[in-house]
Amino acid sequence: MTDMSRRPNRPQLSLHIPEPPFRPGDEVDYSFFEIPEPDAIARPDEAVDPMDIHGLAYGLIRVLDFEDNAVGSWDPALDPETLLAMLRKMALLRAFDERMHRVQRQGKTNFYVKSTGEEAVAVAQTFALDREDMCFPSYRQPGILFARDYPIVNLVNQIFSNARDPLKGRQLPILYSARDYGFFSISGNLTTQYPNAVGWAMASASKGDDRIAAVWCGEGSTSEGDFHNALTFGAVYNAPCIFNVVNNQYAISSHSGFAGSERTTFAARGIGYGIPALRVDGNDALAVYAATRWAANRARANLGPSLIELFTYRADAHSTSDDPSSYRSAQERSEWPLGDPISRLKRHCIRRGIWDMARQETMDREVAEEVLAAQKEAEQHGILGHGLHHPDETMFQDVYEHMPWHLREQRDQAVRERQIKWPEGEQA
């Protein structure tokens, strides 16, 4: 032990432990949270020097004002068809989440993760990207697949790990993969997709391609080494990549303060790498779209990567294994000052005269029925643990480009044993 009496004039050190703003049972008061007016920092030219736009890492890019009008230089001026298509995909994602959460509680799968409150992130961003751009998501961006019209029955099949699971039962539920839809395999290991995305973007650039990459992680996993390794490579090699940090305030049960939010914004992490950094209202679909399109245009012009912090709120539990009431106030969701992304876009469309509540109610019924139909179709091919799954020999498929001889022998043995056990194709 150090003898403090030998240094009586030195103050005693103390360790700082971050504290969330509210604990369970606390009254929620977000009056400390300042929401800037739209266009508080105007949209810069896409060729701007990153040194000249540091303010964008500390502000909050917004398009929708408090009356749900689209205003300012960041307004992407989307046509009605695009706005309503985005609204429908966001509503479909929420309906899917609600249905699959219920399915998990019924024991038909063992795990599920919802995107409630974050629908504008993946959906609006995907609308701002080209269809051929490659996306490297974390587990809360299935909206990419919804925006690209991936068959939702395939998602349910994967969640059930049934005989039609496109991943042949090899992934945990909700860890999707869809190469033909530009959707890289989700990994349960946090932020491993960041180096993958940079490598893909570097390869695209080295081949003279015109496709860019976009990658997502949560604010908590910006503490992972993979995050910083990826930003280093992206900055050094001018990789055409968009780094997205979804700051939904909580990394499982840890408040964002444990990842560094008390010191500065997560967008500011891009400044140290010389990367343009934008902080965006993640519940404003138009702002999300505009910032993503800005970064995408910059990447396509060989101006390198950008970092976007999407400031939002995880309105539900981290997963079906989580109980948020044990670590945050129940009032936080209803009091969140940036509102709900679907409600805000809906109100904007109504204010523009291209939508109304009657059509909203009809759409809500339609998307719920679409999800229910997909669930019923998937259940015909099995649910988790009920025996309807891919044959054992499929474990050898899609592993090697050319299957080694010893694996061919094992596969053939598995086929013979199945035929003995289940003659005449009795196994589903």
C-alpha positions in Angstrom: 0.0 0.0 0.0 1.2 3.5 -0.8 1.7 5.7 2.3 -0.4 8.8 1.6 1.1 10.6 4.5 4.3 10.9 2.5 2.4 13.1 0.0 0.0 15.1 2.1 -0.5 17.9 -0.5 -1.7 15.7 -3.3 -5.5 15.1 -3.7 -6.6 11.5 -3.4 -7.7 10.0 -6.7 -11.1 8.6 -7.3 -12.5 6.3 -10.0 -15.4 7.6 -12.1 -18.2 5.2 -12.8 -20.7 6.3 -15.5 -24.3 6.7 -14.4 -27.4 6.4 -16.7 -29.7 9.4 -16.5 -32.5 7.4 -15.0 -32.9 4.2 -13.0 -35.9 1.9 -12.6 -38.7 3.8 -10.8 -37.2 7.3 -11.5 -39.3 10.1 -13.0 -38.0 10.8 -16.5 -37.1 14.4 -17.4 -35.4 15.0 -20.7 -35.4 18.7 -20.3 -31.6 18.6 -20.4 -31.7 17.3 -24.0 -31.4 20.1 -26.5 -32.9 19.4 -29.9 -31.5 21.8 -32.5 -33.7 23.3 -35.2 -33.4 21.6 -38.6 -30.5 23.1 -40.6 -28.7 24.3 -37.5 -25.7 23.2 -39.6 -26.4 23.4 -43.3 -25.7 20.6 -45.7 -22.1 21.0 -47.0 -20.9 20.1 -50.4 -20.1 16.4 -50.7 -16.5 17.2 -51.7 -15.9 19.2 -48.5 -12.7 18.8 -46.5 -13.5 16.8 -43.4 -11.6 19.3 -41.3 -14.2 22.0 -42.2 -17.2 20.1 -40.9 -16.3 19.0 -37.4 -19.5 20.7 -36.2 -21.6 18.0 -37.8 -20.2 15.4 -35.4 -21.5 17.3 -32.4 -24.9 18.6 -33.7 -27.9 16.7 -34.9 -28.9 16.6 -38.5 -32.7 16.9 -38.8 -35.2 17.5 -41.6 -38.6 17.1 -39.9 -39.5 20.1 -37.7 -41.7 20.0 -34.7 -44.8 20.3 -37.0 -43.6 17.4 -39.1 -42.7 19.6 -42.1 -39.6 18.8 -44.2 -37.4 21.9 -44.1 -33.8 23.0 -44.6 -30.9 22.2 -46.9 -30.8 18.5 -45.8 -34.4 17.9 -47.1 -34.0 15.1 -49.7 -37.2 16.2 -51.4 -38.4 12.6 -51.8 -41.4 11.9 -54.1 -44.7 10.6 -52.6 -44.1 7.1 -53.9 -40.7 6.8 -52.1 -42.1 8.2 -48.9 -45.0 5.8 -48.8 -42.8 2.9 -49.7 -40.5 3.7 -46.8 -43.5 4.0 -44.5 -44.9 0.6 -45.5 -41.5 -1.2 -45.1 -41.1 0.3 -41.7 -44.6 -0.7 -40.7 -44.0 -4.2 -42.1 -40.8 -4.6 -40.0 -42.6 -3.6 -36.9 -45.5 -6.0 -37.6 -42.9 -8.7 -38.2 -41.2 -8.0 -34.9 -44.5 -8.1 -32.9 -45.5 -11.4 -34.5 -42.1 -13.1 -34.1 -41.9 -11.9 -30.5 -45.2 -13.7 -29.9 -43.9 -16.7 -31.7 -40.9 -16.9 -29.4 -43.1 -16.7 -26.3 -45.1 -19.6 -27.8 -41.9 -21.7 -27.9 -41.7 -22.0 -31.7 -38.2 -20.5 -31.6 -35.8 -19.9 -28.8 -34.6 -16.3 -29.4 -35.6 -13.1 -31.1 -34.3 -9.5 -31.4 -36.7 -6.6 -32.2 -35.9 -3.4 -34.0 -38.7 -1.4 -32.3 -37.9 2.4 -32.4 -35.1 1.9 -34.9 -37.0 1.2 -38.1 -35.9 4.4 -39.8 -32.3 3.4 -39.5 -32.0 0.4 -41.8 -35.0 1.0 -44.0 -34.3 4.7 -44.8 -30.6 4.0 -45.2 -31.2 1.1 -47.6 -33.5 3.3 -49.7 -30.6 5.8 -50.0 -28.2 3.1 -51.2 -28.1 1.4 -54.6 -29.5 -2.1 -54.8 -26.1 -3.5 -55.7 -24.3 -1.9 -52.7 -23.1 -4.4 -50.1 -24.5 -4.2 -46.6 -22.8 -5.6 -43.5 -25.4 -5.4 -40.7 -25.5 -6.2 -37.0 -28.5 -8.1 -35.6 -30.9 -5.1 -35.5 -30.9 -4.2 -39.2 -33.2 -6.7 -40.8 -34.9 -3.6 -42.3 -32.3 -3.8 -45.1 -33.9 -7.1 -46.3 -37.4 -5.6 -45.9 -36.4 -2.6 -48.0 -34.9 -4.9 -50.7 -38.1 -7.1 -50.9 -36.5 -10.2 -49.5 -39.3 -12.9 -49.0 -40.2 -12.6 -45.4 -41.2 -16.3 -45.3 -37.5 -17.0 -45.7 -36.8 -15.0 -42.6 -39.4 -17.0 -40.6 -38.0 -20.3 -41.9 -34.5 -19.2 -40.7 -36.0 -18.2 -37.3 -37.6 -21.7 -37.0 -34.5 -23.5 -38.3 -36.9 -25.7 -40.3 -36.6 -27.8 -43.5 -36.8 -24.6 -45.7 -34.3 -22.6 -43.7 -32.1 -21.0 -46.4 -29.1 -21.3 -44.0 -29.7 -25.0 -43.3 -30.0 -24.5 -39.5 -26.4 -23.3 -39.2 -27.1 -19.9 -37.7 -28.9 -18.8 -34.5 -32.3 -17.3 -35.1 -32.3 -13.8 -36.6 -28.7 -14.1 -37.8 -29.7 -13.9 -41.4 -27.6 -14.1 -44.6 -28.7 -13.3 -48.1 -25.9 -12.9 -50.6 -28.2 -12.2 -53.6 -29.7 -9.3 -51.7 -26.3 -7.7 -50.7 -26.8 -8.7 -47.1 -23.6 -10.1 -45.5 -24.0 -12.9 -42.9 -24.8 -11.5 -39.4 -22.3 -12.5 -36.7 -23.1 -12.8 -33.1 -19.6 -11.6 -32.3 -19.8 -7.9 -32.1 -18.3 -5.6 -34.8 -16.5 -8.4 -36.7 -18.5 -7.1 -39.8 -16.5 -3.8 -39.7 -13.2 -5.2 -41.0 -15.2 -7.4 -43.4 -17.0 -4.3 -44.9 -13.7 -2.3 -45.3 -12.1 -5.3 -47.0 -15.0 -5.7 -49.4 -14.9 -1.9 -50.1 -11.2 -2.0 -50.7 -11.6 -4.9 -53.1 -14.4 -3.1 -54.9 -12.1 -0.1 -55.4 -9.1 -2.1 -56.4 -11.2 -3.8 -59.2 -12.6 -0.5 -60.4 -16.1 -1.4 -59.5 -18.8 1.2 -58.7 -20.4 -0.5 -55.7 -19.8 0.7 -52.1 -20.2 -0.9 -48.7 -22.2 0.1 -45.7 -21.7 -1.4 -42.2 -23.6 -1.0 -38.9 -22.8 -1.5 -35.2 -24.1 -0.4 -31.9 -22.6 2.4 -29.9 -21.3 -0.1 -27.2 -19.3 -2.1 -29.7 -17.4 1.0 -30.9 -15.1 0.0 -28.0 -14.1 -3.2 -29.8 -10.8 -3.2 -31.6 -12.4 -4.3 -34.8 -14.1 -1.0 -35.0 -10.9 1.0 -34.8 -9.0 -1.3 -37.0 -11.7 -0.9 -39.7 -11.6 2.9 -39.4 -7.8 2.9 -39.7 -7.9 0.8 -42.9 -10.8 2.8 -44.3 -9.0 6.1 -43.8 -5.6 5.0 -45.0 -6.9 3.3 -48.2 -9.8 5.7 -48.9 -12.2 2.8 -48.8 -15.7 3.5 -50.3 -17.5 2.6 -47.1 -20.1 4.1 -44.8 -19.5 3.4 -41.1 -22.8 3.5 -39.2 -23.0 3.6 -35.4 -26.5 3.1 -34.1 -26.6 4.9 -30.8 -29.7 3.5 -29.2 -28.5 4.5 -25.7 -28.0 1.0 -24.4 -25.6 -1.9 -25.0 -27.7 -4.7 -23.6 -28.1 -3.4 -20.0 -25.2 -0.9 -20.0 -25.9 2.7 -20.7 -24.0 4.4 -23.5 -21.9 6.2 -20.9 -19.8 3.0 -20.5 -18.9 3.3 -24.2 -17.8 6.9 -23.8 -20.9 9.1 -24.4 -20.2 11.2 -21.4 -17.1 12.5 -23.0 -18.2 13.2 -26.6 -20.4 12.0 -29.3 -19.8 8.7 -31.1 -19.7 10.6 -34.4 -16.6 12.4 -33.1 -14.6 9.2 -33.2 -14.4 9.7 -37.0 -12.6 13.0 -36.6 -9.5 11.4 -35.2 -9.2 9.3 -38.3 -9.8 12.3 -40.7 -13.1 10.9 -41.7 -16.2 13.0 -42.3 -18.5 12.5 -39.3 -22.2 13.2 -39.1 -24.6 12.9 -36.2 -28.2 12.3 -37.3 -31.6 12.2 -35.7 -32.1 8.4 -36.1 -35.9 8.7 -35.7 -36.2 11.2 -38.6 -36.4 9.0 -41.7 -35.8 11.9 -44.0 -32.6 13.0 -42.2 -31.4 9.4 -42.1 -31.9 9.1 -45.8 -30.3 12.5 -46.6 -27.2 11.8 -44.5 -26.7 8.3 -46.0 -27.1 9.6 -49.6 -24.5 12.3 -48.8 -22.0 9.8 -47.6 -22.8 7.4 -50.4 -22.3 10.1 -53.1 -19.0 11.0 -51.4 -17.8 7.3 -51.5 -18.8 6.9 -55.1 -16.8 10.0 -56.0 -13.6 8.4 -54.6 -13.6 10.7 -51.6 -13.4 7.9 -49.1 -15.4 6.7 -46.1 -17.8 8.6 -43.8 -19.0 7.9 -40.3 -22.7 8.4 -39.3 -23.9 8.3 -35.7 -27.7 7.5 -35.8 -29.0 8.9 -32.5 -32.0 6.9 -31.6 -33.6 4.9 -28.8 -34.0 1.1 -28.3 -37.7 1.2 -27.4 -38.0 -2.5 -26.4 -35.8 -5.1 -24.7 -32.3 -5.9 -26.1 -33.7 -9.4 -27.0 -36.2 -11.9 -25.7 -33.6 -12.8 -23.1 -33.6 -9.3 -21.6 -35.8 -7.5 -19.1 -35.1 -3.7 -19.5 -37.2 -2.9 -16.4 -34.3 -4.1 -14.3 -32.0 -1.3 -15.4 -34.0 1.6 -16.9 -37.1 3.6 -16.1 -40.3 2.4 -17.7 -41.0 6.0 -18.7 -38.1 6.4 -20.9 -39.7 5.0 -24.0 -42.8 7.3 -23.8 -40.8 10.4 -22.9 -38.0 10.0 -25.5 -37.9 13.5 -27.0 -37.3 12.4 -30.6 -40.5 10.4 -30.8 -41.3 7.3 -32.8 -39.9 7.0 -36.3 -43.0 5.5 -37.9 -45.4 8.0 -36.3 -43.2 10.9 -37.4 -43.0 9.8 -41.0 -46.8 9.0 -41.0 -47.6 12.5 -39.7 -45.3 14.0 -42.3 -47.1 12.2 -45.1 -50.5 13.2 -43.8 -49.3 16.9 -43.6 -48.2 16.7 -47.2 -51.6 15.5 -48.2 -50.5 12.1 -49.6 -51.7 10.0 -46.8 -54.5 9.8 -44.2 -55.4 7.7 -41.1 -57.9 5.5 -42.9 -55.2 4.4 -45.3 -52.8 4.0 -42.4 -55.2 1.7 -40.6 -55.7 -0.3 -43.8 -52.0 -0.6 -44.3 -51.4 -1.8 -40.7 -53.9 -4.6 -41.2 -52.4 -5.6 -44.5 -48.8 -5.8 -43.2 -50.1 -7.8 -40.1 -51.9 -10.2 -42.4 -48.8 -10.5 -44.7 -46.6 -11.5 -41.7 -49.2 -13.9 -40.4 -49.5 -15.6 -43.8 -45.7 -16.0 -43.9 -45.7 -17.5 -40.4 -48.3 -20.1 -41.3 -46.5 -21.0 -44.5 -43.2 -21.4 -42.6 -44.9 -23.6 -39.9 -45.8 -26.1 -42.6 -42.1 -26.9 -42.9 -41.5 -27.1 -39.1 -40.7 -25.1 -36.1 -37.6 -25.2 -33.8 -37.2 -28.6 -32.1 -40.1 -30.4 -33.8 -38.0 -32.6 -36.1 -38.7 -31.0 -39.4 -35.2 -29.8 -40.5 -32.6 -30.2 -43.2 -31.2 -33.7 -43.6 -28.0 -34.4 -41.7 -26.0 -34.6 -44.9 -26.6 -30.9 -45.7 -24.0 -30.1 -43.0 -21.3 -30.9 -45.6 -22.8 -28.6 -48.2 -21.7 -25.0 -48.9 -18.5 -25.4 -46.8 -15.8 -26.0 -49.5 -15.9 -25.0 -53.1 -14.7 -28.6 -53.8 -15.6 -31.1 -51.1 -12.6 -33.1 -49.8 -12.8 -36.9 -50.3 -13.1 -37.7 -46.6 -16.1 -35.4 -46.3 -17.8 -36.9 -49.4 -17.4 -40.3 -47.6 -19.0 -39.0 -44.4 -21.8 -37.3 -46.4 -22.6 -40.5 -48.3 -22.6 -42.5 -45.0 -25.1 -40.0 -43.6 -27.3 -40.4 -46.7 -27.2 -44.2 -46.4 -28.1 -44.1 -42.7 -31.0 -41.7 -43.3 -32.4 -44.0 -46.1 -32.3 -46.9 -43.7 -34.0 -45.0 -40.9 -36.4 -43.2 -43.1 -37.2 -45.4 -46.2 -39.2 -44.0 -49.1 -38.5 -40.4 -48.1 -40.6 -40.6 -44.9 -38.5 -37.9 -43.2 -39.9 -34.4 -44.0 
